[in-house]
Amino acid sequence: MAEGSSFAQDLDRLEAIVRRLEAGDLDLDEALSLFEEGVERLRGARTRLAAAEAKVKQVIADKAGSLKIDDLDG
Amino acid sequence: MAHPLDLLAAASTEGAWTVSEVTKRARAVVENGMHPLWVRGELTDFHPAKSGHWYFALRDEHAQLRCAMYAKYTRKFTAPPTEGMQVFALAQPTVYPEKGEFQLTVVELLSSDRDGMRRAAYQKAKANLERDGLLDPARKRPLPPFPRRIAIVTSRDGAVLHDVRVVIARRWPLSQLVLVSAAVQGVEAENELCRALSFLPRIRFVDVVIVGRGGGSQEDLWAFNSERVARAVAAAPVPVISAVGHETDITLCDLVADVRAPTPSAAAEAATPDRAEMFEHLGHLGDRLAQSLRGRAERMHERVARSGDRLASMMQSHLDRSAARLGAQAGRLDALSPLAVLGRGYAIARAEDGHVLSKLAQFPPGLRFRLRVSDGELPVRRADG
């Protein structure tokens, strides 16, 4: 779930960077540092996507009504 | 207590059971042996109690069953059933200890008439939901693009959980699936579904919910036509995808959900982006990123090239001007040179040591000296002395 939200952040940022660079109104230093960040974000998103493994949890309510989240076996 | 089939244990007065023990045992045997089922028959001997409970019998030509239906289940009926009506009752067979009677605890009653009670109850509930604006298409929420957690409200053992799990593992394993289990058919389905749905606001990071069960008969789906369940779905804090597998009947749950999916697998697909497509999208973004910098580099290159051209042409004209100036200076230098005068017929006399002889007194008789003319030098001697 952390992977999921980091992925979304990486993707959002990457798309923003690409649009910014394509606008072409940055000076060279800015463009280069954005490009480097873009490459990092792209690598991050790809890694998260490739490494993700499905996890299944279950919600368990105890008698007092409080909820607990556990791994679902099997 | 002895095993109920161990007849020997009860064959003597010492092992005698109390009445309560027998009814308790009988109840356990009946309830374990017969799960909630639909019973068809003629409704007779109807007695509504002040508490809201209904008591009646179901019968056919050969037998009858005593029935009790508690207020929480009768509440939704606008009118009581009529004597002699043919009905379907969803009921848990049990033993009522106080009277020692075998009876049915009824949770749902449908007229066998197609346009009977079931249709009426459905229409009434639908009208209520409509009145409260819960069927308004404008209420439908868009599904999140990247759900962190997907809650699934269904039974733990059903095919729904398995199907959804498989699809999410394939398409978008970044989403965590969280099971909130509830019976999806039988007596407790309505209560359990409402309870499970009520947990949702307390589970963190849930971005979308799938509520569903596999296909089933109209009777199996009754909990998904419950007004209470429909209201619980409408109250969910995040978008709900309804996957009540039934093609012909649209349940109330389907109507209030944000998205209706034909199957649990389709619900899981609707809930998730596709990993393969996302890799492709990332590829495109990578290309655009590279292209943006490449474009920049090319523009820089052009600028440098243009600058270089301008520099070269500047240098060239500078050189040209310099060359012209040099030419002019060289001309002037040439004009200043005494050698140029020799071309016009003058000559220069120099002593042997090289110094210029320009006065008569410097030429004693017999002096040897050198004479420089325009194209060379020659030795000379004053001969008159």
Interface residues (C-beta under 8 A of the other chain):
Chain A: M1 E3 G4 S5 F7 A8 L11 L14 E15 I17 V18 L21 E22 G24 L28 A31 L32 F35 G38 V39 L42 A45 R46 R48 L49 A52 E53 A54 K55 V56 K57 Q58 V59 A61 L67 I69 L72
Chain B: P145 F146 P147 R148 R149 A151 R156 R165 I168 A169 W172 P173 L174 S175 Q176 L177 V178 L179 V180 S181 R195 F199 R202 I203 F205 R275 M278 F279 L282 L285 G286 R288 L289 S292 L293 G295 R296 R299 M300
